[in-house]
Amino acid sequence: MLATTTRRTFALQSGLRRASASVQEQRRLFSADAVQSTDESSWDTAIAQGATEETKRELASLAKTMADIKDAVQRDADRSTNVDFAKFKQQLTNSPEIVDLFQKAYTTLKLPKYESTEVEDVTKAFKVLEDEAKKQAAESAKRIEELEKELVLLKEERESLERVTMDEIFEREPEMREKFNEQIKKDEWF
C-alpha cells in the first residue's frame, strides 16, 4: 500500500514538473521571438525625432530599459530544460527504479499545445494606436505649416503698420471706410 501511494505521489509530482517544464519551454520560445523582433534603429529614429532634450533623455532611458529586458529574456530563453536522469540514478542508489518511472512518465507525457491570440490582439491594438499617432502627426504638421504662414503674414503686417496710410487700409477694406463715414456724419468720434 505504501509503495502504491509513493508511486502515485511521484507520478503526480513528475507530471507537475513536466507540465511546468513545458510551460517554461513555451515561454522561452515566445521570449526568443520577442527578443528577435526588437529593432535598434527604431530607437535611434525616435530619439532623433524628439523635440526637446527631456524627450530625448526619456526615450534613451526607455531604450536602455528595453535593452535590459531583452538581455534578461535572452538569458531565460537560452536556459535548457533537459533532465539528466543518469545523474539522478547515481544519486538515488537505493531506488533507481523510481528514476526509471519518472523518466518513462517524462518521455511519454504529451501536453496540449498552448494556443493564444494575445500576441495577435496586442499587435492589432498597437497597430491601431500607431496609425492614429501617424494621423495626428500628419495633422499637426499641416497645422504647424498653416500657423507658420500666418505668423509670416502677421510679421509683415506688423512691420507695415508704421508706414501704411488710411487710404491703403480703406482700399483693402471698403466696409471700414463706409463705417467711419457714417460715424462722422452722426458726429460719433469715439
HELIX and SHEET records of a PDB file:
HELIX    1   1 LEU A    2  GLN A   36  1                                  35    
HELIX    2   2 GLU A   40  GLN A   49  1                                  10    
HELIX    3   3 GLU A   53  ASP A   78  1                                  26    
HELIX    4   4 PHE A   85  GLN A   91  1                                   7    
HELIX    5   5 PRO A   96  THR A  108  1                                  13    
HELIX    6   6 GLU A  118  SER A  160  1                                  43    
HELIX    7   7 MET A  166  ARG A  172  1                                   7    
HELIX    8   8 PRO A  174  LYS A  185  1                                  12    
END                                                                             
